[in-house]
């Protein structure tokens, strides 16, 4: 499938090489004299075959070669996975567009991030046809138990009274053991970096959450955890106040300036 994708990429163009500059940018070219790295269709096909067929790992005193699937952990693995699945998806959509354009349009709200899929308002079309799209050896597992809520990547998505609402989802919350997610204050990093990691995570929570009430609940859990990891409450308040004002977080939730900070640090001057 990847070889077919490579053939498709080179088909119909007037230039037959991909040149890589010293800065790492790439563009089509016919001239191989002025670039350090130049790839033809044949050399890319050969490189892809080599990368897939030569993945070795050691376990104890034994050396294994992976011969099924895409090698996990290698740099091109995410791109290989995306291109592999794209080939089947695009081929199937092209096959139905002429005869059933209405059905093809329903897949306009189906999104995939590598191997995670989200189908929005598709009338159950993806669930009905996914076995026709992908090869038989590819197993898909349905995660949601109903059609009004689901978890996709780091989001929990719900439909309430016809309105989509989101909040942060972290599968580590459901692990049966403790996970250290952010550094401790006594870690070997500058204090500014320690507090910057806290504010960045708080900003991520706010951007992923629709409701200010849910955001406060998630942020309180996070801040309590960071206090146990050595964070000073006063300094956190100052840093978060600057970040929330800079990124207009209060405006996003439709509340007055500093309202979110006051909810997180009640009675703390």
C-alpha positions as CSV (number, residue, x, y, z in Angstrom):
1,X,0.0,0.0,0.0
2,X,2.8,2.4,0.8
3,X,4.5,1.7,-2.5
4,X,1.2,2.6,-4.2
5,X,1.1,5.9,-2.3
6,X,4.6,6.7,-3.4
7,X,3.7,5.9,-7.1
8,X,0.7,8.2,-6.7
9,X,2.8,11.1,-5.3
10,X,5.2,10.9,-8.3
11,X,2.5,10.4,-10.9
12,X,1.7,13.2,-13.3
13,X,4.4,15.7,-12.3
14,X,7.1,17.2,-14.4
15,X,9.8,16.7,-11.8
16,X,11.1,13.3,-10.7
17,X,13.1,13.9,-7.6
18,X,12.6,15.2,-4.0
19,X,15.4,17.4,-2.9
20,X,16.2,18.1,0.8
21,X,18.0,21.3,1.7
22,X,20.4,21.8,4.6
23,X,17.7,23.4,6.7
24,X,15.5,20.3,6.3
25,X,12.9,21.7,3.8
26,X,11.9,19.6,0.8
27,X,10.7,20.3,-2.7
28,X,10.4,18.7,-6.1
29,X,13.4,19.0,-8.4
30,X,15.0,17.6,-11.5
31,X,18.5,18.8,-10.5
32,X,20.5,16.7,-8.2
33,X,23.7,18.6,-8.2
34,X,23.2,21.3,-5.6
35,X,21.6,19.3,-2.8
36,X,23.0,17.1,-0.1
37,X,20.1,14.6,-0.2
38,X,18.0,13.8,-3.3
39,X,15.5,11.0,-3.5
40,X,13.9,9.3,-6.5
41,X,10.7,7.3,-6.5
42,X,12.8,4.1,-6.6
43,X,15.1,5.2,-3.7
44,X,12.1,6.2,-1.5
45,X,10.4,2.9,-2.2
46,X,13.6,1.0,-1.3
47,X,14.0,3.0,1.9
48,X,10.4,2.4,3.0
49,X,10.8,-1.4,2.4
50,X,14.0,-1.4,4.4
51,X,12.6,0.5,7.3
52,X,9.6,-1.8,7.6
53,X,11.6,-5.0,7.2
54,X,14.5,-4.2,9.5
55,X,13.1,-3.4,12.9
56,X,15.1,-5.2,15.6
57,X,14.8,-5.2,19.4
58,X,16.5,-7.0,22.2
59,X,14.8,-8.8,25.1
60,X,17.3,-10.2,27.6
61,X,19.9,-12.1,25.6
62,X,17.7,-12.6,22.6
63,X,17.4,-10.4,19.4
64,X,14.1,-10.3,17.6
65,X,13.1,-8.9,14.2
66,X,9.5,-7.6,13.9
67,X,7.9,-9.0,10.7
68,X,4.2,-8.0,11.2
69,X,3.0,-4.5,11.3
70,X,4.7,-1.1,11.3
71,X,7.7,-0.8,13.6
72,X,6.6,1.1,16.7
73,X,8.9,3.9,18.0
74,X,10.6,4.5,14.7
75,X,10.5,8.1,13.4
76,X,8.4,7.4,10.2
77,X,6.0,5.0,11.9
78,X,3.2,7.7,12.4
79,X,3.5,8.8,8.8
80,X,3.5,5.1,7.6
81,X,0.3,4.5,9.7
82,X,-1.4,7.6,8.3
83,X,-0.6,6.8,4.7
84,X,-1.5,3.2,5.0
85,X,-5.0,4.0,6.4
86,X,-5.4,6.9,4.0
87,X,-5.0,4.6,1.0
88,X,-7.9,2.5,2.1
89,X,-10.1,5.4,3.0
90,X,-9.5,7.4,-0.2
91,X,-9.9,4.3,-2.4
92,X,-13.3,3.5,-0.8
93,X,-14.6,7.1,-1.0
94,X,-13.6,7.3,-4.6
95,X,-15.4,4.1,-5.3
96,X,-18.7,5.3,-3.9
97,X,-18.7,8.9,-5.0
98,X,-20.1,8.3,-8.4
99,X,-22.9,5.9,-7.3
100,X,-23.7,7.2,-3.8
101,X,-22.6,10.8,-3.4
102,X,-24.9,11.4,-0.4
103,X,-23.3,8.6,1.5
104,X,-19.8,9.9,0.7
105,X,-20.8,13.3,2.0
106,X,-21.7,11.8,5.4
107,X,-18.0,10.9,5.9
108,X,-17.1,14.6,5.8
109,X,-17.4,14.7,9.6
110,X,-15.4,11.6,10.3
111,X,-11.9,12.4,11.7
112,X,-8.9,10.2,12.3
113,X,-5.7,10.9,14.3
114,X,-3.4,8.0,13.4
115,X,-5.5,5.1,14.7
116,X,-8.2,7.0,16.7
117,X,-11.4,7.8,14.9
118,X,-14.3,10.2,15.7
119,X,-17.6,10.2,13.7
120,X,-19.8,13.2,14.2
121,X,-23.4,13.4,12.8
122,X,-22.8,10.8,10.2
123,X,-26.0,8.9,10.7
124,X,-24.1,5.8,11.9
125,X,-22.6,5.5,8.4
126,X,-19.0,4.8,9.6
127,X,-20.2,2.1,12.0
128,X,-22.2,0.5,9.1
129,X,-19.4,0.6,6.5
130,X,-16.1,0.5,8.3
131,X,-15.6,-3.2,7.5
132,X,-15.9,-2.3,3.8
133,X,-13.2,0.4,4.1
134,X,-10.3,-1.3,6.0
135,X,-8.6,-4.6,5.4
136,X,-10.0,-7.6,7.3
137,X,-6.9,-8.0,9.5
138,X,-7.4,-4.4,10.9
139,X,-9.6,-4.6,14.1
140,X,-11.6,-1.6,15.2
141,X,-12.9,-1.3,18.7
142,X,-15.8,0.9,19.6
143,X,-15.0,2.9,22.8
144,X,-18.2,4.8,23.5
145,X,-21.2,3.0,24.9
146,X,-23.8,5.6,23.7
147,X,-24.1,8.2,21.0
148,X,-24.2,11.2,23.3
149,X,-20.7,11.0,24.8
150,X,-17.3,9.7,24.1
151,X,-13.6,10.2,24.7
152,X,-11.4,11.2,21.8
153,X,-7.7,11.8,22.3
154,X,-7.5,14.0,25.4
155,X,-11.1,15.3,25.2
156,X,-14.3,14.1,26.7
157,X,-17.1,15.1,24.3
158,X,-20.8,15.2,25.3
159,X,-24.0,16.3,23.5
160,X,-26.3,18.1,26.0
161,X,-29.6,19.4,24.6
162,X,-28.1,19.4,21.1
163,X,-25.0,21.3,22.1
164,X,-21.4,19.9,22.1
165,X,-19.5,20.3,25.3
166,X,-16.0,19.3,26.1
167,X,-13.7,18.8,29.0
168,X,-10.2,17.4,29.4
169,X,-9.9,13.6,29.5
170,X,-6.8,11.9,30.8
171,X,-6.8,8.1,30.9
172,X,-4.1,8.2,33.6
173,X,-6.8,9.4,36.0
174,X,-8.2,5.9,35.9
175,X,-4.9,4.0,36.4
176,X,-4.8,2.0,39.6
177,X,-1.4,3.5,40.6
178,X,0.2,7.0,41.1
179,X,1.6,8.8,38.0
180,X,4.0,11.7,38.3
181,X,2.8,13.9,35.4
182,X,4.6,17.2,36.1
183,X,8.0,17.9,37.8
184,X,8.5,18.4,41.5
185,X,9.8,21.7,42.8
186,X,13.0,20.1,43.9
187,X,13.7,18.6,40.5
188,X,16.9,19.6,38.7
189,X,15.2,22.4,36.7
190,X,14.9,26.2,37.2
191,X,12.0,27.4,39.3
192,X,10.7,29.5,36.3
193,X,10.4,26.3,34.2
194,X,8.6,24.5,37.1
195,X,5.9,27.2,37.3
196,X,5.7,27.5,33.6
197,X,4.9,23.8,33.3
198,X,2.0,24.4,35.8
199,X,0.6,27.4,33.9
200,X,0.9,25.6,30.6
201,X,-1.1,22.6,31.9
202,X,-3.7,24.9,33.4
203,X,-4.1,26.7,30.1
204,X,-4.5,23.4,28.3
205,X,-7.3,22.5,30.7
206,X,-9.1,25.8,30.1
207,X,-8.8,25.5,26.3
208,X,-10.2,22.0,26.3
209,X,-13.1,22.7,28.6
210,X,-16.4,24.3,27.7
211,X,-17.7,25.0,31.2
212,X,-16.0,27.3,33.8
213,X,-17.4,25.1,36.5
214,X,-15.8,22.0,35.1
215,X,-12.6,23.9,34.4
216,X,-12.4,25.0,38.1
217,X,-12.9,21.4,39.2
218,X,-10.1,20.1,37.0
219,X,-7.8,23.0,37.9
220,X,-8.3,22.5,41.6
221,X,-7.3,18.9,41.3
222,X,-4.2,19.9,39.4
223,X,-3.2,22.7,41.7
224,X,-3.7,20.5,44.8
225,X,-1.4,17.9,43.2
226,X,1.2,20.5,42.4
227,X,1.1,22.0,46.0
228,X,2.0,18.5,47.2
229,X,4.9,18.5,44.7
230,X,6.3,21.7,46.3
231,X,4.6,24.5,44.5
232,X,4.0,27.8,46.3
233,X,0.3,28.9,46.2
234,X,1.1,32.6,46.0
235,X,3.5,32.2,43.1
236,X,1.1,30.0,41.3
237,X,-1.6,32.6,41.7
238,X,0.6,35.3,40.2
239,X,1.7,33.2,37.3
240,X,-1.8,31.9,36.5
241,X,-3.3,35.4,36.7
242,X,-0.8,36.7,34.1
243,X,-1.4,33.7,31.8
244,X,-5.2,33.9,32.1
245,X,-5.2,37.6,31.3
246,X,-2.7,37.2,28.4
247,X,-4.8,34.4,26.8
248,X,-8.2,35.9,27.7
249,X,-9.3,32.8,29.5
250,X,-12.0,34.7,31.5
251,X,-13.5,36.0,28.2
252,X,-13.6,32.5,26.8
253,X,-15.8,31.4,29.8
254,X,-17.9,34.6,29.7
255,X,-16.9,35.7,33.2
256,X,-15.4,38.9,34.6
257,X,-11.7,39.4,34.7
258,X,-9.9,37.7,37.6
259,X,-13.1,35.7,38.4
260,X,-11.4,32.4,37.6
261,X,-8.4,33.2,39.8
262,X,-10.8,34.2,42.6
263,X,-12.6,30.8,42.3
264,X,-9.3,28.9,42.4
265,X,-7.8,30.9,45.3
266,X,-10.7,32.0,47.4
267,X,-9.7,34.4,50.2
268,X,-6.1,34.2,49.2
269,X,-4.4,37.6,48.8
